[in-house]
Amino acid sequence: MLAAERRNHLLRLLATQGKVLAKDVAAELGISEDSVRRDLRELAAEGLCQRVYGGALPASPATADYAARQTVAPDGKRRVASVAAGLVPAGGAVILDGGTTALAVARALPRDLSCTVITHSPTIAAALLDHPAADLFLLGGRVFKHSAVACGAAAVEAAQNVSADLCLLGVTGVHPEAGLTTGDAEEAAMKRALAARAADTYILASSEKIGTASRFRVLPWGKITGLITDASPDDAVLARLAGDGVAVLTAR
């Protein structure tokens, strides 16, 4: 089998099975595991898969910079945001993560909803400046320009001094085995710090993130209250997550 044919075969496996195990592919094709791993390295270098121990998972398409991500799945993000905004209690406090889906949540909050919004995203804070009933608390730190959020030690320390009823958290990858992931280690640490300060944490994930993975794990499934997504309830990944006890809120 030619190298191009092997690559296409690997991509088909990622699309249909949600993962590739190097030893299984090597046995199936009668080639060495080293050949499979070399193919996976090349695919990963092109952003077409996320390598993990023993093989690879589908790569998340949500790792582009902030400006580019604003054009990805805007309708799905609005549907997710509508459900998420409905979870914010009147008079309560919500920790709102950064990112384009969280920005859609900020825009979806009813203008007459009295609440406190805690965020490490200057973009989110700016979007709520004309929200008359929302008190805003902006957590500071080094600004990670890729996602327009504050990260690093100062931001994590600031997060440890707040508390909220609800945390609405964005990720770039949602996979049954890899868990909830994102593409930057410091951003992952900040997300964990935010989630730790809320009574309930819901993950915001439009359909293109379902079944994909990024390099750094944010949280295991047992640390969240539920997942909000516009992916079809018949999606195999969602069915598996529901079977594992993950609460899935469908945004349709």
Buried (B, 14 or more C-beta within 10 A) or exposed (E): EEEEEBBEBBBEBBEEEBBBBBEBBBEEBEBEBEBBBBBBEBBBEEEBBBBBEEBBBBBBBBBBEBEEBBEBBBEBBBBBBBBBBEBBEEEBBBBBBBBBBBBBBBBBBBEEBEBBBBBBBBBBBBBBEEBEBBEBBBBEBEBBEBBBBBBBEEBBEBBEEBEBBBBBBBBBBBBBEBBBBBBBEBBBBBBBBBBBBBEBBBBBBBBBBBBBBBBBBBBEBEEBBBBBBBBEEEBBBBBBBBEEEBEBBBBE
